[in-house]
Amino acid sequence: MAIHVLTNASLVYNSVDLSVYVTQITVTMSSEDVDITGMGATARAHAPGLRDDRIEVTFLQDFAAAKVDATIYAQQGGSGATMVVKPTSSAVSATNPSYTMTAVPFDYTPIDGAVGEADTVTVTFLPGSGAIVRATS
């Protein structure tokens, strides 16, 4: 069994590689729970409803041009941009799938920290449309 240790994840947002600023990343693909229990049933039945995907990322902040703040701020309140996340920076494959969505930044706090600490920001990205798409080639 090959257990993966996350040490080199790749995150490209709006064609900007922000991987070196990522300290934590979570890709969540979920569906709403729809109760489809009919009369006469003796137990609840469930079906997947609408997708509710998200990508949460903690970045080390950088205010330089084409870095973290400039890239995320440009998409704030807009329709989003393409985000591609991979477990490693290697090419997409069966063992290094990509997860892609049109990502809109929600809950962006550009400055968050205390004196003497690294300025880290956590951003929740939701799909502008559709859901996360997984690819292996």
C-alpha positions as a Python dict, from the first residue, in 0.01 Angstrom:
ca = {
    (1, 'M'): (0, 0, 0),
    (2, 'A'): (137, 340, -101),
    (3, 'I'): (63, 596, 167),
    (4, 'H'): (96, 952, 46),
    (5, 'V'): (266, 1218, 257),
    (6, 'L'): (172, 1565, 142),
    (7, 'T'): (497, 1758, 92),
    (8, 'N'): (480, 1903, -259),
    (9, 'A'): (117, 1984, -340),
    (10, 'S'): (54, 2202, -643),
    (11, 'L'): (-196, 2488, -657),
    (12, 'V'): (-236, 2703, -967),
    (13, 'Y'): (-500, 2976, -957),
    (14, 'N'): (-580, 3197, -1255),
    (15, 'S'): (-257, 3068, -1419),
    (16, 'V'): (-47, 3179, -1117),
    (17, 'D'): (146, 2904, -937),
    (18, 'L'): (96, 2974, -565),
    (19, 'S'): (224, 2634, -447),
    (20, 'V'): (521, 2769, -248),
    (21, 'Y'): (283, 2978, -35),
    (22, 'V'): (51, 2689, 57),
    (23, 'T'): (86, 2550, 410),
    (24, 'Q'): (-240, 2354, 417),
    (25, 'I'): (-498, 2253, 156),
    (26, 'T'): (-828, 2068, 177),
    (27, 'V'): (-1029, 1960, -128),
    (28, 'T'): (-1384, 1867, -30),
    (29, 'M'): (-1629, 1709, -272),
    (30, 'S'): (-1967, 1655, -113),
    (31, 'S'): (-2333, 1623, -201),
    (32, 'E'): (-2643, 1723, -11),
    (33, 'D'): (-2824, 1438, 164),
    (34, 'V'): (-3172, 1403, 12),
    (35, 'D'): (-3422, 1192, 204),
    (36, 'I'): (-3605, 965, -39),
    (37, 'T'): (-3791, 757, 218),
    (38, 'G'): (-4133, 650, 98),
    (39, 'M'): (-4441, 547, 289),
    (40, 'G'): (-4422, 195, 428),
    (41, 'A'): (-4043, 204, 463),
    (42, 'T'): (-3893, 71, 784),
    (43, 'A'): (-3569, 269, 749),
    (44, 'R'): (-3466, 597, 591),
    (45, 'A'): (-3337, 595, 233),
    (46, 'H'): (-3093, 855, 102),
    (47, 'A'): (-2977, 985, -235),
    (48, 'P'): (-2709, 1236, -326),
    (49, 'G'): (-2848, 1580, -406),
    (50, 'L'): (-2673, 1889, -534),
    (51, 'R'): (-2295, 1900, -510),
    (52, 'D'): (-2141, 2135, -254),
    (53, 'D'): (-1768, 2132, -332),
    (54, 'R'): (-1502, 2358, -186),
    (55, 'I'): (-1128, 2404, -160),
    (56, 'E'): (-983, 2556, 157),
    (57, 'V'): (-626, 2681, 148),
    (58, 'T'): (-397, 2836, 407),
    (59, 'F'): (-138, 3061, 244),
    (60, 'L'): (169, 3242, 367),
    (61, 'Q'): (77, 3598, 266),
    (62, 'D'): (272, 3788, 0),
    (63, 'F'): (159, 4134, -116),
    (64, 'A'): (392, 4156, -419),
    (65, 'A'): (249, 4175, -771),
    (66, 'A'): (115, 3843, -906),
    (67, 'K'): (150, 3675, -567),
    (68, 'V'): (-107, 3568, -306),
    (69, 'D'): (-294, 3891, -226),
    (70, 'A'): (-296, 4032, -580),
    (71, 'T'): (-411, 3701, -730),
    (72, 'I'): (-692, 3638, -481),
    (73, 'Y'): (-806, 4000, -452),
    (74, 'A'): (-849, 4025, -830),
    (75, 'Q'): (-1113, 3749, -814),
    (76, 'Q'): (-1294, 3874, -502),
    (77, 'G'): (-1660, 3939, -582),
    (78, 'G'): (-1622, 3812, -938),
    (79, 'S'): (-1715, 3496, -1123),
    (80, 'G'): (-1388, 3323, -1032),
    (81, 'A'): (-1096, 3174, -1219),
    (82, 'T'): (-966, 2826, -1288),
    (83, 'M'): (-797, 2652, -994),
    (84, 'V'): (-602, 2329, -1036),
    (85, 'V'): (-485, 2132, -732),
    (86, 'K'): (-263, 1822, -745),
    (87, 'P'): (-109, 1608, -469),
    (88, 'T'): (237, 1674, -617),
    (89, 'S'): (389, 1909, -873),
    (90, 'S'): (446, 1617, -1113),
    (91, 'A'): (241, 1566, -1427),
    (92, 'V'): (-120, 1455, -1393),
    (93, 'S'): (-151, 1075, -1384),
    (94, 'A'): (-347, 793, -1222),
    (95, 'T'): (-130, 838, -911),
    (96, 'N'): (-129, 1221, -925),
    (97, 'P'): (-483, 1329, -1015),
    (98, 'S'): (-580, 1691, -1067),
    (99, 'Y'): (-884, 1855, -912),
    (100, 'T'): (-1009, 2152, -1115),
    (101, 'M'): (-1286, 2404, -1064),
    (102, 'T'): (-1382, 2762, -1143),
    (103, 'A'): (-1298, 2896, -798),
    (104, 'V'): (-1444, 3207, -636),
    (105, 'P'): (-1269, 3322, -318),
    (106, 'F'): (-1505, 3354, -22),
    (107, 'D'): (-1405, 3447, 335),
    (108, 'Y'): (-1075, 3610, 239),
    (109, 'T'): (-897, 3786, 527),
    (110, 'P'): (-584, 3944, 374),
    (111, 'I'): (-412, 4018, 706),
    (112, 'D'): (-431, 3771, 994),
    (113, 'G'): (-164, 3728, 1258),
    (114, 'A'): (-1, 3847, 1575),
    (115, 'V'): (325, 4027, 1639),
    (116, 'G'): (623, 3814, 1543),
    (117, 'E'): (415, 3547, 1363),
    (118, 'A'): (393, 3464, 997),
    (119, 'D'): (99, 3633, 824),
    (120, 'T'): (-107, 3334, 718),
    (121, 'V'): (-447, 3361, 554),
    (122, 'T'): (-707, 3092, 505),
    (123, 'V'): (-928, 3123, 199),
    (124, 'T'): (-1238, 2923, 117),
    (125, 'F'): (-1295, 2882, -257),
    (126, 'L'): (-1639, 2777, -381),
    (127, 'P'): (-1726, 2689, -740),
    (128, 'G'): (-1853, 2977, -951),
    (129, 'S'): (-2039, 2715, -1150),
    (130, 'G'): (-2036, 2337, -1167),
    (131, 'A'): (-1834, 2116, -938),
    (132, 'I'): (-1478, 1997, -890),
    (133, 'V'): (-1363, 1778, -1178),
    (134, 'R'): (-1107, 1502, -1116),
    (135, 'A'): (-871, 1406, -1399),
    (136, 'T'): (-599, 1142, -1429),
    (137, 'S'): (-458, 1235, -1770),
}
